[in-house]
């Protein structure tokens, strides 16, 4: 890699673009990984990796991944693919860093999800987990330093690796580093729930980068406010959330890079045979009725229960829709290792049963809950949706809000939370709702179902064009260009 240092890009993220498995005889096999962040990065890197050397560092998540890391295996990448190096981090360290800090603390802070009368509690257990989070970030920083060559550009991803830019800067002072945050960012009053030294460490870690990117202007603006309020850093603002932070003798540029969808590639995938078979099956389920579709991980931020409650209120307040609409709710498992998520998943199931018990008839199941992760079926649902419901409490972007209108065959109406980063892209083309207001969401569902077909097509086409305008290739190119 050092032969041509001008053509090296290093990427670091918790989850990588491949995962390993064991074949017969113990041989390792690689398959593509999933997730929105990985999907966006993989698409964005396709053009970069065709002409540059790309090494993607990620954590080993399974026994097979750890075996690959021990053997020094790297997933082979041809043109358009990165070479993947997995880091074997001790299970206890990884578990405490990932579940104890990243997902139980930082995720909750950024999404403003704490049940504050009860959580958070920052005691001795938290401090032990924090030490593991530091060790986890050090492992990535050390691996990046090993791979580093002069003039390489380094792309560090998300809240799992908030400390890595500063740690890498300490060992490679001349490195060109970008950090990108795929979640929202909390305003100072909420962010300062973190212990003072931890809040300082998170911000200082990210400011080790030359460039800090966010999905929406409001998230970038909140980060600037935190740097000013918590650190006392000198901050300049350019408007729209962009600006610059001067701290510890260095300047970090803060910018907004909304992430869209590669529409051409998505439509091609949505036309494949496995998707077509699901389209036919879903059309049979609809049986001429309109379809309200939602596709989410069962994460606390996705607001699935309130969405189902809004559908229930629609059937109460607008009884003419009974028997004429079906709500397809795809709620795939997420973070089952955390008790809060298991409890929430149980409530999603309970709510679906309640709606069907209250309104179902012999020939009409009003709400169909799908919990098996099935990507082709999800694409098929987007193709046949009349209405797409995306109502998160807070979301960095939300790619489903973009994918639905792109894939829709006859134009779908989008009911979208104002707390999703995507809301800033679409203006009046989406029906924007307060995610806490169940009655208003029910009203938006009614308006969407009642919308003339031509208006749905117009709105969906406009949303698809906006999403295409910030496709992953453009999103990533902007960040690389910012590093020079």
N, C-alpha and C positions, 0 to 999 in steps of 0.2 A: 504493500500500500504506500510505502514511503517513496517509491520510485517517482511518483508524480504527485507531490503534495498539494498541488493546485487543484487537483480533481478528487479530493476526499471529502465526503460528507459523513459525519457520525450522528447517529440517532440513538436516543436513550428513552426507553419507556418501560413501565412495569410489565405490561403484556406485549408480546411480540407478534409478528405476522405469521409465525408458524408455531406448531406444537408437535412434539415427538410422541411416537407410540412404539410399542414393541411388536415386531413381527415374530413368526415362528422361528425358534432357534435363538431368540434374543436380539436379532438385528433391529436397528432403529429405523423407523420410517417417519418422514416429515409430512405434515398436512397443514393446510392454511388455517390460520387463526381467525378469530372473529372479534366483533365489537366495533362501535362507531368510531372511536379514536383510531384504532388500527386500520379500519377500512379507509378512512380519510387519508391517513398517512401513506398507506400502500398505494392508493390511486395517485396521490400527489407525487410520490417518489418514482413512479413509472418512467416519466420522461427524464428525470434526473439520473436515475440508475442506468439509463441507456447510454449515457455519455460520461458519467462520473463513477468513481468507486464509492459505494455506499456500504457502510457497516452499521448494522442495527443491533444495539445491545438491549437485552431484556432479561427479566428474571426467569429462572427455571421454575415452572409451576407444578409439574408432575414428576413422578419417579422417572419416567422416560426422559423428560427434559433434564433432570439432574444427572442422569446417566450420560446424556449427550454432552452436558457441560464438563463432566469429569473426563470424558474421552477427548475433549477438545473438538467435538463435532461442530461443524458449521453448516447450516442449510445452504446447499449450493444455489447460487443465483446466476442466471443467465442475463442477457440484456433486459433491462427493465425491472430487475429484481435486486434486492439488497442481500448482502451476505449477513447471516444472522448468527450472533454469538450470544449464548445463554450464560447467565451468571448463576452459579450454585451458591445461594445464600442459605445459611443454616435455617432449617424449618422453623425453629423457635424465634429466630430473629425476624424472618420474613413474616410469620404469623402476627407477631406483635406490631411490626411496622405497618403491615397492610390492614389487618383488622382492628388492631388496637389504636392506631393513630390515623392512618390515611382515611379509612372508611368509617370509623366510629367518632372521629374528632374533626378532621379537616373537611371531610365531605359534609358533615352536619353544619359546620360553621359556614362554609361557602353557600350552602343551600338554605341557611337560616332555619334549620329543622329541629333544633333542640327543644325538648319539653322542659323549659327553663325552671319550673318549680322542682324538678327532679334531676335534671341533667343540664350541663356537664358537672362532673366532680373530679377535680384535678388533685389526686392524692398520690401516695407512694406507688401504687400500681401504674398510674399514668406515667410517672417519671421513669419507671422501668421500661415501659413501652416506648417512651420517647428516646431512651438510649438506643433501643433497637432501631428506631426510625433513623437516628443519626448514623448508626452502623450500616444500615441498608443504603443510605445515600452515599456514604463513604465508599462502599463497594462499587457503586456505579461510577463515582468520580475517579476512583483508582483505575477502573477498567477503561474509562474514556481516556485517561492520561496515557495508559499503555498503548492504545490504538492511535493516539494523536500524532499528527505530523504537521510541520509548519504550514500555515495557511489553510488548514482544514477548517471546515465550518461545522459547528456542533449544534444539534437541535435536541433540547431536553424537553420532555413532555410531561406536563400535568403535575397535580398536587402531590403525587407520590414522591416526586423528585424535586421538591422545592428547595432543598439545601444543596443539591448537586452543582448548580452553576458556581456558587461561591467556593465550594470545595475544589472544583476543577480549576477555577481561577487562581487559587492559592498555589497549585502545583504547576500550572501552565499559564503564567501571567499574560502572555500574548494571544491566548486563544480567542477565537471569534465565536461567541456563544449566544444562542437564542433560547429563551424559555417560553413555552406556550401553555396557557392555562385553558383546559377544555371545559371547565365548570364556570358557574357564575363566581363573582367575588363579593364578599360581604362588605357593607359600609363600616366605617371605623367603630361605631358604638357596638356593633355586633361582633366584629373581629376581635375587639378588646376583651371579650369573654375569655380568650386564651390567656394563660399566665403571661405576664409582661415579657419575661425572657424568651418564651416560646414565640409570641407574636413578633418580637424583634428578630428572632432567628429565621423565621419563615420569610419575612420581608427582605432581610439582609441576604439570605440565601439566593432569592430570586434576583436581587440586584447585583449579584455576581455576573449576570448576563449583560451583554451589550444591548440586547433587544428583548423586550417582554411583550408577548402578544396575547390578545384576548378576542373572544368571539363577537362581542358586542360593545358598543361605546359605554354603556352604563357599567359594565364590569371593569373596563379599563379605568373609568373615572373613579370608581370606588377604590381600586388599587392605588391610584395616585393620592386619593384622600387619606388612605391608611398610611402610606409612606410619609405624608406630611404630618399627620396627627400622631402616629405611633413612634416614628423614628425622628421626627423633627427635620426630615430631609428637605432640601430646597426643590420645589416642584414648579415646573412651568407647564401650562396647558395650552394646547392648540385648538381646542374645540372638538366635539364629537368623541371625547374620551381620550384622544391622543395627547401625548405630552412627553416630558423628560424629567427624570429624577436624578439629582446630583447628590451623591452620598459617598462618604469615605474616599473622596478624591477622584471619583469616577462618575460618568454619566451613563444612565440606562435609558434608552429610548423606549417609550410605551406606545403601542400602536394597536389598531383594531383590524383584525383579519377575519371577517365572517367566512364560515366554511359552507360551501354549497355541495352540489352533487353533480357527478359526471352523467348528464342526462342521456347521452348516446349509449354509454356502456350499460346504464341501468335499464334502459328500454330494451336493449339487446338481451340482457339477462332475463328480463321479464317476459320475453317472447319464447323462451326455451320450453321444451316439451314438458318438463316436470312442473313448470308453472301453469302451462295450459291445462293440464289435467286437473289442477286445483281450481282453476277458473270455472271449469264445467261443473265441478262439485259444489262450489259456492253459489253458482247461479241456480243450481237445483235446490239448495237450501233456501235461497231467497224466494224462489217460486213467485216471481213478479213483484215482491215487496222491495221497498227501498232498504238500503243497507247503511247503517252507521257503523264505521269501523274505527277501532283504536288498536295500536300495536305498540306495546311497551314491555320493558323489563318490569318486574314487580318490585320497583324501588319506591321508597317513601316519597321521593320528590315527584313521582309521576302522577300522583293524585287520582289513582284509579277509582277508589271508593267514591269520592265526590262525583266523578264522572258518571258512575253507575247510578248514584243518587239523583243526578240531574236527569238521566234518562227515565228513571222512575217518576220524577216530577213531571216530565213531559207527558208521560202516559196518563197522569192524573189530570193535569191542567188542559191537555189537548187530547181528549179521548178519541178523537177522529183518527188518530194514528194507531190505535190498537188493532192488531191484525194486519197492519199495512207497512210495518217497519220491523226490522230485526237489527239488534245491536250485536255485532261480532266483536268481542273483546279478547284480543290476544295479549295475555299477561304472562310472559315467560319468567321462569324462576330466576332469582338474583340474590346473591349474598346470603345463602341459606345458613351460613355459619354464624350469622348474627341474629340474636333473639328478636330484635325489633322487626327484622324482615320476615321472620317466620310468622310472627303475630300478624303482621300486615297482610301477608299472603293468605292467612286463614280468614281474615276479615273480607278480603276480595271474594273468596269462595262463598262466604256466608251471604254477602250482598247479592251475588248472582242468584243464589238459591231463593232469597227473599223476593227478588223481582219476578222470577219465574213462578214462584208459588202464588204471588199476588195477582198476576195478570195472565199467566199462561192458560191456554185452552188445549183442547184435544188436537187441534191442527195448527197451533201457533206457539212456538217457543220464543218468547220475546228477546231473551238475552242468551247468547251462546258464548261460553267462556272456554278459551283454548289455552292450555298451559304448556303444551309440548312445543319446544322451540323448533319451528319449522320455517326456514327462510323462504323456500319456494311458495309455501302457502301464504306467508305474509305478503310477498310480492303479488300473488294472485288477489288477495284481499284489497290491496291498493288499486289494482286494475278495475275491480268491480264496484268499488265504494261509491256511494252517492254523497255521503258526508264522512269527513275524517275528523275525529275528535282528538285534539292534542291539548290537554289542559294542565300541564305541570305546575306545581307550586313555584318552582324555579328550575330553569334549565339553561345550561350554557348556550346551546343553539337549538337542538332537536332536529335531526335529519329526517325523521319520519314526516314532519310537516312539509318537507320539500319533496320527498320521494313520492308521497301520495299523489299530489297534483301532476307530477311528471309522468307517473305510470297510468293515471286514470284514463280509461278508454272513452268516457263520455263527459268528462269534466266533473270533479267532485268539489263540493263546498267545504272549506276548511274552517273549523271552529278552533280557535287558537288562543291559548293563555297569553295575556300581556306580559307574563313573567318568563316567557321563553325568549331566548336571544333572537330566534327567527322572527319574532314579531316586528323587530326593527327593519327587516328587509321587505315586508310584504304590504305595509300600509293598510289601505282600506280593502285590499283584495281578500283578506281573511276576515272572518267574524271574530273580533277580539273580545275576550271575556276576562273578568276577574276570576281567578281559579277558585277562590273561596266562596263565590256567589253561586250557589246551586240553582237558584231560581233564574238568574240571568243566563246561566249556561243552558238551562232547559229552554229558555226563550230563544237563544241562539240556535239550538238544535231545531226548533220549530221553524225558524226563519230559513235555515239551511235546507230542510226538507221541503219547504214551500217555494224555494227559489226556482225561477224559470231555468230550463235546461241551457238556454243560450247564455244566461248570466253566469251559470256555473262554469261553462266552458271558457268564457272570457276570463274569469277570475283565476281558474286553474292554469290557463296558458300564461297569464301574467306572473303568477307565482313560480311556475316552472322556468320562465325566462330569468327571473331574479336569482333563482337557485343556480342555474347554469352559468350565470355571470360571475359567480365566485366558486367555480368548480375546484376540486382539490388541487389540480395542477397550478391554477392561479394563486390559490391560498398559500401553497408551499413556496412557489416562486417568489412571492412578495417577501416572505421571511428570509429566504436565502439572499435575495437582492439587498435586503437591509443589512446583511452582514458583509456585503462587498464581494 
